[in-house]
Amino acid sequence: MFHMSLPSAVSPQYFTCLLLIVIAQVVAGALIYFQKETLNEKVSKVVAQVLDNYSGNNSTTEQAWDFIQRNMECCGWSSRLDWSGNEVIVNSSQLLFPCSCQNISAFTGNFSDSSFCEAQTPDWPVYDTGCAASVESWLHTNLGVVLGICLGVALIELVGMILSICLCRNIHTEDYTKVPKY
C-alpha cells in the first residue's frame, strides 16, 4: 500500500492562509457595513470622474458604465444632470448626450448604445432616474443571492480549514528504522 508523506508544515500553513482569507473577508464586510456613507461618497466621486472624463472612445471603464446605464435604464449617478460636467458635451457645438442612457421609447432616430448621440432639442431623450437608485434597488432585489454566494464561499473555506486540521493531526512521518529487513 502506498502512503503519501507530506512535510508536517504544509497543513498548518494552508490552515493559516485560509484563516487569513476568512479574517480579511470578515473585516471587509464589517468595513463595508459600518462605513456605508464613506463608501457611498467615494463611489459617487469615482463615478463623477468617470462621467466627466467619458470621451466615447470605448475604454473598458466606459463600456462598463454604458452597460450599467443601458441595462438599468438610468442616466448619471444621481440624475442625468451628472453629465453636465462632461468635457465632450461642454465643448461640443452640437447638443450631445450619452447614447447609453437614451430612453428608447422617447427617442426617435438612429439607435446607438455607446458614445454620444445628437439631440434635436435641448431636452435630452434620456432616462430620468439616476443609476445610484437603480443599483441600490438591484442590490436589495438580489440581496438573497449575494448573501447566499458569500455564505457558500465561507462554508467552503470553513470545510477546508476543518479538513486541513484533520490532515495536520493525522500526518506523521514514517519511521523507516522499524521496517523489517529481508
C-alpha positions as CSV (number, residue, x, y, z in Angstrom):
1,M,0.0,0.0,0.0
2,F,1.3,3.5,-0.9
3,H,1.4,6.1,1.9
4,M,1.8,9.7,1.0
5,S,4.0,11.7,3.3
6,L,3.8,15.5,3.3
7,P,6.0,17.8,5.2
8,S,4.4,18.5,8.5
9,A,4.4,22.3,8.0
10,V,2.3,22.2,4.8
11,S,-1.1,21.8,6.5
12,P,-0.6,24.4,9.2
13,Q,0.5,26.9,6.5
14,Y,-2.6,26.0,4.5
15,F,-4.9,26.5,7.5
16,T,-3.2,29.8,8.3
17,C,-3.7,31.0,4.7
18,L,-7.4,30.1,4.8
19,L,-7.8,31.7,8.3
20,L,-6.2,34.9,7.0
21,I,-8.6,35.0,4.0
22,V,-11.6,34.4,6.2
23,I,-10.5,37.2,8.6
24,A,-9.9,39.6,5.6
25,Q,-13.4,38.8,4.3
26,V,-15.0,39.4,7.7
27,V,-13.1,42.7,8.1
28,A,-14.0,43.8,4.6
29,G,-17.7,43.0,5.2
30,A,-17.6,44.9,8.5
31,L,-15.9,47.9,7.0
32,I,-18.5,48.0,4.2
33,Y,-21.4,47.7,6.6
34,F,-20.1,50.3,9.1
35,Q,-18.7,52.7,6.6
36,K,-21.7,52.8,4.2
37,E,-21.7,56.6,4.0
38,T,-18.0,56.9,3.3
39,L,-18.2,54.2,0.7
40,N,-21.2,55.9,-0.9
41,E,-19.3,59.2,-1.1
42,K,-16.2,57.6,-2.6
43,V,-18.3,55.7,-5.2
44,S,-20.0,59.0,-6.1
45,K,-16.7,60.7,-6.6
46,V,-15.3,57.9,-8.7
47,V,-18.5,57.9,-10.9
48,A,-18.4,61.7,-11.2
49,Q,-14.8,61.4,-12.5
50,V,-15.9,58.7,-15.0
51,L,-18.7,60.8,-16.3
52,D,-16.6,64.0,-16.5
53,N,-13.8,62.2,-18.4
54,Y,-16.0,60.0,-20.6
55,S,-14.8,60.5,-24.1
56,G,-16.7,57.9,-26.1
57,N,-13.5,56.0,-27.0
58,N,-15.0,52.7,-25.8
59,S,-12.5,52.1,-23.0
60,T,-13.2,49.3,-20.5
61,T,-14.5,51.8,-17.9
62,E,-16.7,53.5,-20.5
63,Q,-18.1,50.1,-21.7
64,A,-18.9,49.1,-18.1
65,W,-20.7,52.4,-17.5
66,D,-22.6,52.1,-20.7
67,F,-23.6,48.6,-19.7
68,I,-25.0,49.9,-16.4
69,Q,-26.9,52.8,-17.9
70,R,-28.3,50.7,-20.7
71,N,-29.4,47.7,-18.7
72,M,-30.6,49.5,-15.6
73,E,-32.4,52.2,-17.7
74,C,-30.8,55.1,-15.8
75,C,-28.7,58.1,-16.6
76,G,-25.9,59.6,-14.5
77,W,-25.3,58.6,-10.8
78,S,-27.8,60.9,-9.1
79,S,-29.6,62.1,-12.3
80,R,-28.9,63.0,-15.9
81,L,-27.5,66.3,-14.7
82,D,-24.3,64.5,-13.6
83,W,-23.3,64.6,-17.3
84,S,-23.3,68.4,-17.3
85,G,-19.6,68.4,-16.4
86,N,-18.5,66.1,-19.2
87,E,-15.8,67.7,-21.3
88,V,-17.0,66.4,-24.7
89,I,-20.6,67.6,-24.1
90,V,-19.5,71.0,-22.7
91,N,-17.0,71.7,-25.5
92,S,-19.3,70.5,-28.4
93,S,-21.2,72.8,-30.6
94,Q,-23.8,70.1,-31.0
95,L,-26.5,69.0,-28.5
96,L,-24.8,65.8,-27.4
97,F,-26.0,63.3,-24.8
98,P,-24.7,59.8,-23.8
99,C,-26.3,57.2,-26.1
100,S,-26.3,54.5,-23.4
101,C,-28.9,56.4,-21.3
102,Q,-31.3,57.3,-24.1
103,N,-34.9,56.4,-23.4
104,I,-35.7,54.2,-26.4
105,S,-39.4,54.8,-26.0
106,A,-38.9,58.6,-26.2
107,F,-36.1,58.6,-28.8
108,T,-36.8,58.9,-32.5
109,G,-33.7,58.5,-34.6
110,N,-30.8,56.2,-35.1
111,F,-30.0,54.0,-32.1
112,S,-26.5,53.6,-30.7
113,D,-25.6,52.0,-27.4
114,S,-22.3,53.8,-26.7
115,S,-20.5,57.1,-27.2
116,F,-22.6,60.2,-27.8
117,C,-25.8,60.9,-29.7
118,E,-27.0,64.2,-31.0
119,A,-30.3,65.6,-29.6
120,Q,-32.7,67.6,-31.7
121,T,-33.8,69.7,-28.7
122,P,-32.1,70.8,-25.5
123,D,-34.3,68.3,-23.6
124,W,-32.4,65.0,-23.9
125,P,-34.5,61.9,-24.6
126,V,-32.9,60.0,-21.7
127,Y,-34.0,58.2,-18.5
128,D,-34.7,60.5,-15.6
129,T,-33.6,58.0,-12.9
130,G,-30.0,58.1,-11.7
131,C,-28.1,54.9,-11.6
132,A,-27.5,55.1,-7.8
133,A,-31.1,54.4,-7.2
134,S,-31.1,51.6,-9.8
135,V,-28.0,49.9,-8.4
136,E,-29.4,50.2,-4.8
137,S,-32.7,48.7,-6.0
138,W,-30.8,45.8,-7.8
139,L,-28.8,45.1,-4.6
140,H,-32.0,45.0,-2.5
141,T,-33.7,42.7,-5.0
142,N,-30.7,40.3,-5.2
143,L,-29.6,40.5,-1.6
144,G,-30.5,36.9,-1.0
145,V,-28.4,35.7,-3.9
146,V,-25.4,37.8,-2.8
147,L,-25.7,36.6,0.8
148,G,-26.1,33.0,-0.4
149,I,-22.9,33.2,-2.5
150,C,-21.0,34.8,0.4
151,L,-22.2,32.1,2.8
152,G,-21.4,29.4,0.3
153,V,-17.9,30.6,-0.1
154,A,-17.5,30.9,3.7
155,L,-18.8,27.4,4.2
156,I,-16.3,26.0,1.6
157,E,-13.5,27.9,3.4
158,L,-14.6,26.5,6.8
159,V,-14.7,23.0,5.4
160,G,-11.2,23.5,4.0
161,M,-10.0,24.7,7.4
162,I,-11.5,21.7,9.2
163,L,-10.0,19.3,6.7
164,S,-6.6,20.9,7.0
165,I,-6.7,20.5,10.8
166,C,-7.7,16.8,10.4
167,L,-4.9,16.3,7.9
168,C,-2.4,18.0,10.1
169,R,-3.3,15.8,13.1
170,N,-3.1,12.6,11.1
171,I,0.1,13.3,9.2
172,H,3.1,11.6,10.7
173,T,6.5,10.9,9.2
174,E,7.1,7.3,8.6
175,D,9.8,5.8,10.8
176,Y,11.7,3.5,8.4
177,T,14.0,2.2,11.1
178,K,11.3,-0.2,12.3
179,V,10.8,-1.7,8.8
180,P,12.0,-5.3,8.9
181,K,15.0,-6.1,6.7
182,Y,14.8,-9.0,4.3
